[in-house]
Amino acid sequence: MEKKDMEIIARLVTENDSLKKYVQQHQEYESQLEEYNSRLHLTSEEWMERKKIQKLKLAVRDEIERILAQHRRAQEKQASS
């Protein structure tokens, strides 16, 4: 994510419980992936779990992006009023 997006997220998590939940989930998935990525070899079960976590992390990121887009639209609407 861009630095500007990260700044917006940092501000919005105090106001938006859903965003806060998604950011926490994203961080948890990132930690889990780092654990898997640090291993030299994964069993087939671990590899499948890693793929599952990657997909979940991507879905959470999509939700974060959706909330950011809503925020941007609201800001643009206020600016044009």
MIKE-128042 format. One record per residue (C-alpha): residue number from 1; residue in three letters; chain; x, y, z. Coordinates in nm, 2 decimals. Layout:
% MIKE-128042
@k->NUM	r->ALA	c->A	xx->X	yy->Y	zz->Z $
...
***
This chain:
% MIKE-128042
@k->1	r->MET	c->A	xx->0.00	yy->0.00	zz->0.00 $
@k->2	r->GLU	c->A	xx->0.11	yy->0.35	zz->-0.06 $
@k->3	r->LYS	c->A	xx->0.23	yy->0.57	zz->0.22 $
@k->4	r->LYS	c->A	xx->-0.07	yy->0.80	zz->0.18 $
@k->5	r->ASP	c->A	xx->-0.30	yy->0.51	zz->0.22 $
@k->6	r->MET	c->A	xx->-0.12	yy->0.39	zz->0.53 $
@k->7	r->GLU	c->A	xx->-0.16	yy->0.74	zz->0.68 $
@k->8	r->ILE	c->A	xx->-0.54	yy->0.74	zz->0.60 $
@k->9	r->ILE	c->A	xx->-0.57	yy->0.39	zz->0.75 $
@k->10	r->ALA	c->A	xx->-0.38	yy->0.50	zz->1.07 $
@k->11	r->ARG	c->A	xx->-0.63	yy->0.78	zz->1.11 $
@k->12	r->LEU	c->A	xx->-0.95	yy->0.58	zz->1.02 $
@k->13	r->VAL	c->A	xx->-0.89	yy->0.28	zz->1.24 $
@k->14	r->THR	c->A	xx->-0.97	yy->0.49	zz->1.54 $
@k->15	r->GLU	c->A	xx->-1.31	yy->0.58	zz->1.39 $
@k->16	r->ASN	c->A	xx->-1.40	yy->0.26	zz->1.19 $
@k->17	r->ASP	c->A	xx->-1.43	yy->-0.07	zz->1.38 $
@k->18	r->SER	c->A	xx->-1.45	yy->-0.27	zz->1.06 $
@k->19	r->LEU	c->A	xx->-1.14	yy->-0.13	zz->0.92 $
@k->20	r->LYS	c->A	xx->-0.96	yy->-0.19	zz->1.25 $
@k->21	r->LYS	c->A	xx->-1.07	yy->-0.55	zz->1.24 $
@k->22	r->TYR	c->A	xx->-0.95	yy->-0.59	zz->0.88 $
@k->23	r->VAL	c->A	xx->-0.61	yy->-0.43	zz->0.95 $
@k->24	r->GLN	c->A	xx->-0.56	yy->-0.66	zz->1.25 $
@k->25	r->GLN	c->A	xx->-0.65	yy->-0.97	zz->1.04 $
@k->26	r->HIS	c->A	xx->-0.41	yy->-0.85	zz->0.77 $
@k->27	r->GLN	c->A	xx->-0.13	yy->-0.82	zz->1.02 $
@k->28	r->GLU	c->A	xx->-0.20	yy->-1.17	zz->1.16 $
@k->29	r->TYR	c->A	xx->-0.20	yy->-1.32	zz->0.82 $
@k->30	r->GLU	c->A	xx->0.12	yy->-1.14	zz->0.73 $
@k->31	r->SER	c->A	xx->0.28	yy->-1.29	zz->1.05 $
@k->32	r->GLN	c->A	xx->0.16	yy->-1.63	zz->0.96 $
@k->33	r->LEU	c->A	xx->0.30	yy->-1.61	zz->0.61 $
@k->34	r->GLU	c->A	xx->0.63	yy->-1.48	zz->0.74 $
@k->35	r->GLU	c->A	xx->0.65	yy->-1.79	zz->0.95 $
@k->36	r->TYR	c->A	xx->0.58	yy->-2.02	zz->0.66 $
@k->37	r->ASN	c->A	xx->0.82	yy->-1.82	zz->0.43 $
@k->38	r->SER	c->A	xx->1.10	yy->-1.86	zz->0.68 $
@k->39	r->ARG	c->A	xx->1.10	yy->-2.23	zz->0.65 $
@k->40	r->LEU	c->A	xx->1.33	yy->-2.41	zz->0.40 $
@k->41	r->HIS	c->A	xx->1.07	yy->-2.68	zz->0.33 $
@k->42	r->LEU	c->A	xx->0.70	yy->-2.71	zz->0.37 $
@k->43	r->THR	c->A	xx->0.49	yy->-3.02	zz->0.38 $
@k->44	r->SER	c->A	xx->0.21	yy->-3.04	zz->0.13 $
@k->45	r->GLU	c->A	xx->-0.03	yy->-2.96	zz->0.41 $
@k->46	r->GLU	c->A	xx->0.17	yy->-2.65	zz->0.52 $
@k->47	r->TRP	c->A	xx->0.20	yy->-2.54	zz->0.15 $
@k->48	r->MET	c->A	xx->-0.18	yy->-2.56	zz->0.12 $
@k->49	r->GLU	c->A	xx->-0.23	yy->-2.38	zz->0.44 $
@k->50	r->ARG	c->A	xx->0.01	yy->-2.11	zz->0.32 $
@k->51	r->LYS	c->A	xx->-0.19	yy->-2.07	zz->0.00 $
@k->52	r->LYS	c->A	xx->-0.51	yy->-2.05	zz->0.20 $
@k->53	r->ILE	c->A	xx->-0.36	yy->-1.77	zz->0.42 $
@k->54	r->GLN	c->A	xx->-0.24	yy->-1.58	zz->0.11 $
@k->55	r->LYS	c->A	xx->-0.60	yy->-1.59	zz->-0.03 $
@k->56	r->LEU	c->A	xx->-0.75	yy->-1.48	zz->0.30 $
@k->57	r->LYS	c->A	xx->-0.49	yy->-1.19	zz->0.33 $
@k->58	r->LEU	c->A	xx->-0.58	yy->-1.08	zz->-0.02 $
@k->59	r->ALA	c->A	xx->-0.95	yy->-1.08	zz->0.06 $
@k->60	r->VAL	c->A	xx->-0.89	yy->-0.87	zz->0.37 $
@k->61	r->ARG	c->A	xx->-0.68	yy->-0.63	zz->0.17 $
@k->62	r->ASP	c->A	xx->-0.97	yy->-0.60	zz->-0.08 $
@k->63	r->GLU	c->A	xx->-1.20	yy->-0.50	zz->0.21 $
@k->64	r->ILE	c->A	xx->-0.95	yy->-0.25	zz->0.33 $
@k->65	r->GLU	c->A	xx->-0.93	yy->-0.10	zz->-0.02 $
@k->66	r->ARG	c->A	xx->-1.31	yy->-0.09	zz->-0.04 $
@k->67	r->ILE	c->A	xx->-1.33	yy->0.11	zz->0.28 $
@k->68	r->LEU	c->A	xx->-1.05	yy->0.34	zz->0.16 $
@k->69	r->ALA	c->A	xx->-1.24	yy->0.40	zz->-0.16 $
@k->70	r->GLN	c->A	xx->-1.56	yy->0.48	zz->0.03 $
@k->71	r->HIS	c->A	xx->-1.36	yy->0.73	zz->0.24 $
@k->72	r->ARG	c->A	xx->-1.21	yy->0.89	zz->-0.07 $
@k->73	r->ARG	c->A	xx->-1.56	yy->0.92	zz->-0.23 $
@k->74	r->ALA	c->A	xx->-1.69	yy->1.08	zz->0.08 $
@k->75	r->GLN	c->A	xx->-1.40	yy->1.33	zz->0.09 $
@k->76	r->GLU	c->A	xx->-1.45	yy->1.42	zz->-0.28 $
@k->77	r->LYS	c->A	xx->-1.82	yy->1.47	zz->-0.22 $
@k->78	r->GLN	c->A	xx->-1.75	yy->1.70	zz->0.07 $
@k->79	r->ALA	c->A	xx->-1.49	yy->1.89	zz->-0.13 $
@k->80	r->SER	c->A	xx->-1.73	yy->1.95	zz->-0.42 $
@k->81	r->SER	c->A	xx->-2.01	yy->2.07	zz->-0.19 $
***
